Structure formats: C-alpha cells, structure tokens
Amino acid sequence: MTPVRPRSSRLPPPPPSKRFKLSYRVSLAVAIPALVVAVGAVTAVRGYLRTRASVHVLSESIFGQVAEQASGRTRSYLESAVPALDVLVSLSERDQRAGAHDSALGLRLHAMLRAHPGFTWVSYGDEHGEFSGAFRAEPGRVRFNHSVIGEDGRTTLEEHDLREDGSRPRHTHLFNTGYDPRRRPWYAAAQGASVHAWTAPYIFFNRHVPGISCVRALRAGAQVRGVYSVDFELDALSRFVSQLKPSPNSVVFVFTREGEVVAHPTLSVVSAGAEPRLVRLSDVRDAELAAFRSALGARDVDADGHRHFRFASGSRPFLGSVARLPIEGSLEWRVGVLAPESDFMGDLERENRATLAFGAASVVVAVLLGLWLASRVSRPVAELREEMERVGEFTLEERPEVRSVFAEIDAMGKALAQMKSGLASFARFVPRDVVRKMLASGREAELGGEVRTLTVVFSDLAGFTTLAESMEPDALVRTLGGYLEAMTDNLTEGGGTVDKYIGDGIMSFWNAPLEDNDHATRACLAALTCQRALVELAKDRDHAWVASTKTRFGIATGPVVVGNVGTPERMNYTAMGDAVNLSARLESLNKQYGTTLMVAESTVVLLGDAVLVRPIDVVAVQGKQIGVKVYELLASSASATDEQRGLARLCETALERYLQRDFRGAISSWRAALELVPMDPVAKLMLARAESYLADPPPDEWNGVYVAKGK
C-alpha cells in the first residue's frame, strides 16, 4: 500500500502554553551591537582587499615593465643576426656569379664574428657536408673550426686559434667525429625557409650548452648549395635576467611556448645525461617554479600578450606574470616573473594586523554578549534537525520531545512530535522501505511502474476458514493478528516487502523497492524461517491452534511490473505479472502434492548452493499451456540432513527417468525414496502416476507435463 497525499498536510496549531516564552525575534535585538561590530570588521576587510587589489595592479605594472626589458634586451641581442647573414649570402652569391672559389670564407666568418660580440658562432655548411665556422672558444679567444666528410664517410676535424697577429696555430685535429652539418637542426630549418629562419632552442654539438641559430640558405636556383648560420649561446640571456629584480625576492626567467626553459638566473637549463636536452618547466624540482607552472596550467597569455595571476607555494602566496616575447615569425618565447606577495604586501599586512587586533578586541565583547543567546538557540535547533533527519529516514521510535525557552522553537518541537505520531500510525499500513524510498527522493508519490525481476512469495493458512467459523470476531482478529505478525516480521527481516494481506494469506516480494541481487535466495530462506517461527508460535497457549494447520508457500521469480497502481487519489505499491500469478498458483498447487513449500524453476536457477530443493514435477498451472518445472524447498544447505539430501538426489533421478519415458527406472527411484521417507507424499503420488503409465503408456506426443485441474 502506498501513502496517499492528503489535500492539506498542515498540522493543527499546538494549544497555547501557559508558560512564558521568550520571542525569538525579540532575542535577535540583543545581537544588534554585535552586528555593528561585524559591519566595522567588514569595512576594515573591504578596505584591506581594495588596497591589496591596488598593490596587485601596481605589481602587474612592474612585472610588465620587467617583461618589456627582457623582451627588448633579447630582441636587441638577436636582431643583428639577420643583416649579418644577408651580407654573407650576398658575398657568396657574388662569388658564384663571378665563378670564383670562395677562398675568403674563413676570413669572412672570422670578421663577422669579431664585428658582433654577441655572436657565439658564425658558420657555413655545404651540400657535401663540409663545415667551416668561427666561434668564441673562451673570452677573448676566437677559434676556426673546419670539418670534411671523406669518401669513407668519416669526418675529419681541424681547429685553429685565430690570433690578433694573423697567425693560426692548430689547436685540434680529430678523426671520425661523426659531425655532419646536414643533419643538424639549423641546416634543416634553412632548407624549408624562403629567406632566413630561426631555429627552436637546442643543445650545441659537443659543447652541451643551450643555443639558438638564425640561418639562411645559399641557393643556386632551386638547389641549396649550403647554409649560413649565426649562433647565440643563451647563457648570456640567463646572466641578463639575473640582473632584473622587480622586488627583493623575485625571479625572472624565459621559456618557450612548449615549456622549455631558455634562461634562468640560478637553475641549469640543460639536463644531465647521455642525451642532454633543455630542461622543461615540468622537470624542475624548484617548489616555487613548480607551483608557478601548476597555476599557469594549459592557459597561455591573454589577448594583450600578458597574464597576471596569484598562486601559492606551500603556505606562501606568490604573484606570477607571463608575457609574450616574439622573436620573429612564428618563433615566440615567454617571459615569466614570480615573486612572494609579501615583497609588495609586507607593510600593508603589518598595518592590517594591527587594525585587526584592535577590531578583534571589540568583537570579543560582542561575542561574549551573544554566547548565552546562541547556546539557548543552537541546542534545541540541532535537536530538531536530528529529529527531522530521523523522520526523513522513516525512523519513528519514541524519543523525548524537544523543548525550548523560545516560543517558536517550542511550537516546532510539539508539531514535530505530532507529525511523528501520525507517521508511526501511517507506517502500519504501508511497507516502510517504500516510504523510505519515497521520502529520500523528495518527490510526491505518483502513478507509474517499471519492469524488474522479482521473487514473489504467496502464503496461505490451510484450514483456517473452518477454525474461524467457531470464533468470535474479536478473538478471530487477535488470533489472526498474532499469526500475521509472526509471518510479517520474518518476511521483512528476510529482506522482503509485504505487499498485501488477503484474509489469512500474504503476498510479498523481493528486489523492490530496494535492489537485492540475492533476492531469490533471501526469499527462500525467509520462507524457511517463517515455518520455524510458526513452530515456536504454536507453543504459545493463545496460538496453539497453529500446530493443527499448515502454512503453504508458492515462490516464483520473473520480470513483473512493479510500482504505484490505482488512481491519483488512492494508489497501491504492488507488482503485477506472470511471476505473481505463478507464485499464487504454486501456493494452491501444494494441496495436490502434499507439500508446503513449492518453488518454480525460475527461482531455483538463481539459488546456487544456499538452499536444498528437490524436483517434484513439470506442471502447467491453471490458465497456462506451457509446463513449469516445480520443486519443493526442503531446508537451507547449512541445516539440511543426510536424509533430505538423499531424498533430493533420488527424486531428481526419478523425475529425469520419468520425463524420458523410462517409467520402470522412475518407479525404482521413487520406491527407493519411499524406503528412505516412507510417507513422502510426492514420491507416493509420482510413483502411482508412473505405474499407471507403465501399464497404459501415454501417447507419443506426451511431453511429461501435468496439467493442473484446479487452483
């Protein structure tokens, strides 16, 4: 049965109390002084926040200026590479047109290097793998590098110091260095560019230092004859950013859009290992830089090329900034700045702490003033909340009524007690699980259902009609009430939902409204528990009549429609379908076989090893043409006796032979069952049927299905 929503759910007002009750609204007036103090605190906090916002704007401006300095210095550091390459390519093209051999290549490279102190290398690699380059070996010393790939594929390298007096003493002579300019990133970058190009930062060969190259190809028509390169070591950029200090503890660094660190004042930007590479922000173990990267996330700079944000490293707040640093074309880096917020907020925070200390003293006075009031309000309100939560869970046990000195709260306690009393009475008419589910959903009950597989149990008290005719109505209700109470308690404790009482019969089901994956087993165990409980009930003098009756059970499993059925004003939570009808038919079919616990095969296949059953017959119940294999529920597996297990095995063999038209074998097995249990009604009935078929065989189309003659 499902609760019907009343047209008015308002409870009648409680009778007026003769005791004086303090008005809750009047009590709030006491809190006004505390409210004034709170407004003052809010004003102070608001002023602090606005000042902090202004400081953040100032820091953003400072960080932007630092980013501009780093960007300008970097561009000025790199911008002289393009005209230098234009000059070198122009001279080589002139030599090509004149048909002259570029014998002055080394001098040109050397001269270009000396003319530009920011260059680390000025070099040329041709289409055959020959390489020439002038580079700064150390401060104040220039060296010329020349390598040639021989016919055997091995590279021979010679290096000469280039001195001011024009002498060129040899410094290094190596074989098989493995260097091929055509396989280096700078050579490949130039081949795909129409004029000049910049490489992404990479590690210079054999020097293991980070650098970047500006390159331009020397072409003869469409053919690339070689590539000129101007290289910059980025250590100079790290030295420069170390000088940028927007605040005492700030750090300025440069990184690529891909997250590779190009310049940092303290960290090494090259990873250690056999294959050195640029360190990525994600590799850095520095806690502050890791927190900066985490706060930066996947977002890049804003549309204006900057982004300012706040983050934390450990318990310390930091300010962070990132700005776009365009090099040329698609090559673009980022300037990052981070600094502890205390570098900018130190004086403000100290002043704010003093203000807050003064304000806190004022707040303490207001808090002490309101403590008594708060304690008198919070305790009963908390008790009301707990009681309401219990009601929401449909837990309605009797508890002391919530009382308060405040009239409104005291009235709420009385109203809640009346509501619990009404719900407790209401709970006697409906399945509690249904109501709990409805209350948990927060929605009003409405017509509707769903298809779900349930295990349905019908029970009926055999012979009670005759007994009832000899009893007075009041005695009949009390007597039947004790029986139904014992049955209901065991069915619900076994996980079942009691749907309805049909006179002395009960319909119950498992797996609704709450899902239960073990519903078939729990339903069978609950039926066995009911039988044991009735044995105990019969020991009571008022219910001794139970010993002279039998309670029959029919159990079946299958898909049914379960939900609210009826009208919008009056509905019932119930189940409908073949499994419901079958369980009712099986309960009645017990009479024909002399059993009390009959189970359909649809339930047995879900039981596993939890209970012991024995097959009875294949029966087409009234109203059906298709036979259903039915079983008798004997006991739980834990309590089954050897006699019951033996009976189950013999009956299983007998029914198999019977269905295979081996009537002699079936007779033998059922006789053995009668020897084990002499008065077994199922074995006696099936033995007689098999003997009749042996004497008068059934027709060829016989399939073993017994058509039941009645309910």
N, C-alpha and C positions, 0 to 999 in steps of 0.2 A: 504494500500500500504506500502511495506517495503523498506527501503533505499537500494540502490544498491551501493556496494563498488566501488568507481572509481579506475581505473587502476593506477592512480597516485594521491595521496592525498596531494602532496606538493603544497603549495600556491606560487604564483609568488612572487619574492622578491620585497619589497617595493622600491619605487623610492628613489634615494639618496637624503638626506636632504642637503640643502644649509647651515644650521646652523652647527656650530662646535659642535661635540660631543666628550666628553672625553672617551677614550678607557677604558673599564673595566679592561683589562689585565694590562694596564699601572697603573691604580689606585691600583692594588694589590701590586705593587712595594713599595708603601708607607707603607704597612703593614710588610715589612721585618724586620725593627727594633723591632716591636712588636713580630715577630716570634722568633727573637734571645732571647728576654727576656723569651718567653714561653719555649724555649729549656732549658734555665737555670733553670726555675722552674721545668721542668720535670726531669732534672738531680738531683735537690735537693730532689724532691719527691721520685725518684727512690732510692737515697741513703738512705733516711729515711725508705722506705719499706724494703730494703735489711737488714738494721740494725735491724728493728723490727722483720724480719724473723729470724735473728740470735738470738735475745733475746728469741723468741718463742722456738727455738731449745734448748737454754740453760734452759728455764723454763721446757721444756719437760723432759730434763735430770734430773733436780732437782726433779720434780714430780715423775719420775721413781724411783729415789733413795728412796724417802719417801715411795712409794708403796712397795718397797722391804723391808724397815724397818718394815712397818706394817705387811707385809706378814710373814717375818721371826719371828717377835715377836708373832704373832698369832699362827703360827705353833709350836713354842717352848712352848707356853702356853698350847697347847692341846696335844702335841705329847706324853707326859708321861702317858696318859690315857691307851693306848694300852698295854704296858707291865704290868701296874698295874692290868688290867683285866685278863691278861694271868696268873699272879700269883694267883689271887683269884680263878679263874676257876680250875687251876691245883691243888690247895689245896683241893677244894671241890671234885674234881674227885678222889683224893687220899682217902678222907674220904669215898666216895661211894664204892670204891673197897674194903676198909677195913670193910665196914659195920658199920662204926661208925657214930653217930649222930653229926652233925656239931654244937657242943655246943660252939665252939670258934668263931662263925660267927661275933658276935658283936665286939669282940676284934680285929679280923682281919680288919673289916671295919674301926674301930677307928684307928688302927695302920696305915692303908693305908692312911687315911685322914691326919694324923699328918705327915706322911713322905712326903706328897706332898702339900705344902702350896697353890698351885694354884687350888686344887680341892675344890669345894663347897659342893658336896655330894659324898659319896661312899655308894651304897645301893644294896640291893638284894630283889627281889620279886619272890615268887614261884608260882607254878601252882595252888595253892589253894587260892591265893590272900593275903597270909601273906607277910608282908613287914618289912624289917629292914634296917635302914640307919643311918650313922653318918654324921653330917653336921655342918657347922660353923654357929652358931646362930648369932654371932657378933664377932668382932675382939677379938681374944684371948680366946674365949669360944666355946667348942665343945659340941654338944648335940646328944644323941642317940634317934632315933625315931623307934618305933615298933608298928605295927598295925595288927590286926587279924580280919577276917570276920567271925562272928559267924554263927550258924545254922539258925538264923532268918534273915540272910543277912545284918545285921548291923555291921559296922566297929567300933572296939574299939581301941583307940589310947592312947599310953603312951609315954611320952618323959622324958628322964633323962639327967641331966647335967653330963658330964664326966670330972671329976676334976683330977688335977695332982696327988693328993694323993691316987687316986684309988676309992674314994667314988663316988656314983651315986645317988644323991638325985633326987627324982621325981619332975619334973617341970610341966608336964601337964598330965591330964587324961580326955579323951573326949570319948563320945559315939556317935555312928551314924554320923561319919564324912563324910561318902559317898565315901571314898577313896578306889579305887581298882587298884592296880598296873597293872593288866592285861589290863585295858582299857586306859592306858597312852601311849603316842606316843613312848616312849623309849622301852617299853615292846614289842610293835608290831614291831618295827624296828629290834629288835634282833631275833624275830622268823623267819623272812624271810632271815636272813643272814647266810652264811655258817660258818663264824668266827665272827669277830667283825663288828660293823656298827656304823655310826654316824647318829644322828637324824638331821632333819632340825631345825633351831631355833624355840623355842616355849616358852610359859609362864609357869613358875614353879607353881605347885599346891599350893594354899594358900599364896604364897609369892609375886605373881604378879610381878616377875622380869623376864627378858628375860634370856634364857639359852640355852645350847646345851649339849647333852649327847652322850658319847661313850658307847656302850652296847655290851655285849656278852652273848649268851645263854649257860646255863648249861644243857647238854643233857645226857639222858640215852638211848643210841641207837638213834632212830629217835625221841624220845619223849623229849620235852622241859620241864625240871624239874623246871627251874627258869631262871631269867635274872639278871646278874650283871650290874650295871650302874655307871659310873663316870660322874658327872655333873659339868658343869662350868657356873657360872653366868657371863654374858657378860658385867656387869658394869665395871669390871677391864679393858676390852678392850676399853671402852669409855674413861676411865681415861688415858689410854696409848695414844690414838690418839690425845687427847687434848694437849699432850706434843710435838706432831710433828708439826713444824711450818716452812714450806719451805719458807714462806715470812711473813711479819708482820700481814697481814690480811687474811691469808689463813685458810681453814678449811679442815681437813682430816676426813673421815668417812668411815664406812664399811657397805655394804648392800649385800643382796642375789641376785641371778640372777632373782628371781621373784620380786625384787623391795622392799623387806622388809629391814628396817634399823636395823642393828645389833649393831652398835656403832656410837656415835656422841658426840662431845665434849660438846655441850650445850643443845641439844634437848632431851626430854624424848622419848625413843624409844618404850614405851608401851602406848597404847591408853587408855584413861579413859572410864569407862562404866561398865555395868554389866558383859560383856564378854570381858575382856581385851585381846588384841592381839598386835602383833608387828606393829608399825607404818610403812606404806608404803610411798615410795617417793611421790606417787601421793596424799597422805593425808597431807603432810607437808605444812604448811602455810608460811614457810620462803620463801621470794621472791627469794633470790639467789639460794636456793636449788631447788625451783620450776623451775626456768629458766634453771638450770643445767639439770634437768630431761627432760624438753622440748627439749633442744638441743641434749641430748643423744638419745631421740626417741626410736625406736624399735631396733636400731643397737646395737650390743654388741662389745666386744673388737675385735681388728684386729687379724690376724693370729699369730702375735708375742706375743699376750696376753696383749697388751696395746692399748690405743686410746687417742689421744690428740686433743683437739678442742677449738674453740673460741666461746663465746656466750655473750649475753647482758642481764643484769637485770636492767630494767628501761632504763636509758640513760648511764649506766656504762658498759664498756666492761670487760669481765672476761675471764680467761683462765681455762679450765677444763681438767681433766685427769681421766681415769678409767683404772684399771689394774686387771688382773686375780689373785685371791687368792685361790689356790687349797688347800683343807683340806685333803681329802682322797677319792679316787674313784670318784664317780660322784658328791660328795659334793664339791661345789665350790662357793666362795664368790667373791665380787668385792671391791676393794679399790678405793674410789673416792677422788679427790682433786680438790678444786676450790680456786681461788684467783683473786682479782682485777688485771687487766692488768697493772694498774698504779703502783703496787708493783714492777714490773720489768721494766716498761717503763717510770717511772717518770722523771729521769734525762734526758733521751733521748728526751722526749716530750718537756721539758723546753728548751733544746738546739734547738730543731726543731722549736719551736715557735719563738725564737729569729731570726733564719735564715729566717723563712717565713715572719716575719715582715720586715726584710731588703729587701727581694725579692718583697714583696707587694708594697713597695715604688717605686721600679723600674717598676713594672707592671703598676702602676697608670699612670706613664708618658706615657707609650706606649698606654694605654687605651685612655687617653685624646687625644693622637695624632690621634687615629683611629675613634674617635667618629663622626667627621664630615663625614668621608668617609662612615661609617656604616649607618648613618642616610640617606645619599643620595642614598644608595643602597637598604636598607631594605624596605623603604616605597613603592616605585614602585613595587618591587618584591612581597610584600604582596598583593598589589592591583591586580597584575597579577594572583597570586594564587587564590584570591577570585573570580576573573572573570572566571578563568578556572573551579573552582568548580561549578559556576552557569551554565557554558556551559555543564559540566558533568551531571548536573541535568536537562538539556534542558530548562533552564530559560534564555530567549534570549531578554529580554527587553533592549531597547537602554539606554546606560549609557555613561558618558564621557570617552573619550579614555585615556588610561594610558600613561603618558608622563614621560620622564626621561632625565637627562643631559648625561647619558651614552648611546652611540650609540646602543649597543647590546640590552639593555633593551627597548629603544625607538622602535627599529625594532620589538621586540616581541609584544609590545603593538599594533602596526599597523597590524601585522599579525593576532593577536587575534581578532581585530575589523573586519578584512575582513572575518575571519572564522565565526564569529557570524552573519555577514550579509548573508553569504551563507547558514548557518544553518537555519536562520529565513525564507529564501525563501523555503528551503527544507521542513520546518515544515508545509508549506501549503499543501503539497501533502501526508503526512503520519499522522497516529494517534500519537499524542505526547506521550501517555502512552507507545506505542510500542517502540518508540525511547528511552524513558527514561529507560525502562527495558533493552534494548539492551546496552545502554551506561553504566548502572550500572553493567551489567555482565562483561564488559570489553572484550567481545568476538565479533568476526565478525558475522554478520547475515548469517545463513546457512539454507539449506532446511531441513524441519522436522516439526513435529507436535506432539500433544498429544491429548488424548481423555479427554474432560472436559465437564461438564454440563453447557450450556449457555442458556440464554434467548435471543432470536433473534427477532428483530423488522424490518419488511419491511413496508415502507410507499410509497405512490404514490399519485400524484396530479391528481384528476379526472378532465377531460375536458380541460387539459392544451394544448393538441395537437391542438385542434380546435383554441384556443386562439393564439397559437404560429404561426399558418399559416398566421395570419393577422399582424404580427410584423416583423420589420426589424431585421436582425441577431444581430446587436449590442444591440438594445433595448431588444431583447429577452434574451441575455446573462445577461444584467444588471438586468432585471426584475426577471429572474430566480435566479440570484445570491443573491438578497435580500431575496427571499423566502428560498433558501437553507441555507443562513447564519443564519436566524432565527431558522430554524429547527436544524441545526448542533449545534448552541450554547446551545439550551435547551437539546438536546440529550447528549452532552458531559458533561454539568453541572450536568446532572442527573446521571453521572457515566458511560455512555455508550461509546463504541469505534465505531466510524463511519468507517465502512469498505470500502464502495464504493458508488459512485453516479451512478445511472442507468437512464440517462436522468434526469427527474424530480423526480425519485424515489431514496430512500436512504435505504441502508442496514446497520444496526448497531446491536451490541450485547453487552451483559453484562457478567461479570465474566471472562474476558480475555482482555488484558494480565494480569491485576491485579485481584487477587481473591476478590470476593464480595459475602459474604454469603447471602445477601439480594437482589440478582440480580433480581429476578422475580418482587418483589415489586417496586424496583427502576426503572425498565424498564417501568412498567405500569404507574407509577407516571410521568415519563419523557414524555410518550405519551400524557397524560392529559395536562401536561404543554405546550407541543407543540401546542395543539389545542387552548389553551388560548392565547398563543403568536401570533398565526395566526390571531385571532380576533383583537388584538392590531395592527398587521401589516397592516390589511385591512384599518385601519383609516388613513394610510399614502397615500397621493394622488398618488404617483408612484406605489403603490401596492394595489390600491382599487379593482383591479380585483380578489384578493384573496377571497373577500366576495362572489363572484359568483361561487366559486369552492369548492370542498371538498377534504380534505386530508384523505385518508384511511390508516389504520394501521392493520397489521397482526402480532400477537405476539404468540410465541410458545417457549417451554422450552424442552431441552433434551440433551443427550450426542452427541457431534459432535467432529470432528477432527478440531483442531484449530492450526494454525502455519504458517510457511513460505511455500508457494506453488509457483511453477514456474520453472525457470531454475537457475543455479548458477549465471548467469549474470544479471538476472532480475526476481525478485520474489515479491510476494504479501502476506502480512499477512492477512489471511482470515479464514473463518470457512466453513466446508462442512459437510453435514449430513441431516438426516430426519427432524430435527427441523428447519433447514434452509429452506428446501423445503416447509415444512408445513406452516411456517410463510408467505412465499410468496403466497401460495395458499389461506391462510386466508385473506390476504390483498385483493386479487381479489374477494374472496367469499363475501366480504362486499356488492358488487353490487347486488347480488341476494337477500340479506336480508334487504337492505336499511340501513345498519349500516356503521359506520366509524371506530370503534374500536373493532376488533374481536380477542378474546383471546382463546387459546387452554386450555383444561382441565389440561394439564401438567404444565401450568403456574399457573392456578387458585389454585391448591392444595398447592402451596407454598406461597400464598399471605397472609393468615391469615385474620386479620381484617383491614388491611391498606386501602383497596380499596373496592368499591361496584361493583359487577358484577351481571348480570342476565343470566341464561341459555337461549340459542337460539334453538339449535337443535343438533342431532347427525349426522355428515356428513362424508361421505367417499369422500375426495377430489380427484381430478383427479389424476389417477395413483395409487390409493390405494384401497384396498378391505375392509379394516377394518375401521369402523367408529370412529370418534373422536368427543367427546362432546365439543361444542364450546359455548363461552359466549360473551356477549357484555360488555365492560368496560364502566360503567356509570359515576363514579366520585370517588374521594378519600373519605374515610369514614368521614373525617372531614368536607367536603363541601357537602355531599350528602343531598338531600332534602327528605321530607317525601313522596313526590310523587314518587321519584326514588326508595326509599326503598319499598314502596307498590308495585310498578311495578315489582321489583325483586322477591318479595315473590309470586305474582300471576303467574309470568312466571315459577318459579321453580315448583309450584304445577301443572300448566298446562302441562309442559313437562313430569313430573313424570307420570301423568294420561295418557298422550299420549303414552308413551313408554309401559305402562301396558295395552294398547288397550282399555282404558276407554275413548273413544272418546267423549262421552257426557260430562263427567267431564272436559276433556280438553277444549271442546268448551265453557263450562260455565266459566272456569278460564280465557281463552283468551278474551271472551266478557267482563268480569269484567276489564281486563287490558285495553281494548279499551275504556271502560267508564272512566277509570282513565286518560288515554292518548289517546284521540280519533283517532289520526292519526299515532299511533305507527306502523311502517312498519312490524316489526317482528310479532306482535300479529295478524295483518291482514293476513299475509302470512300463519302463522301456523294455524289460525282459518279456513281459506279456505281449507287447506290440511286436517284438522281433519274432517271438514264437508263432504269432498269428501270420506274419509274413512268410515265415519258413513253411508253414502248412499251406498257405494260399498266397503265392508270390504276387507282388504288386505289378502293374503293367510296366512295359518297357520305358515309358516316358516318366516314370516315377523318379523324383529327384531327392527324396528324403524329407521334403518339407511337410511339416504337420500343420494343417490349417485349424487354428483355434476356433471352437464353436461359439464361444461367448466371451464376454469381458473378463 
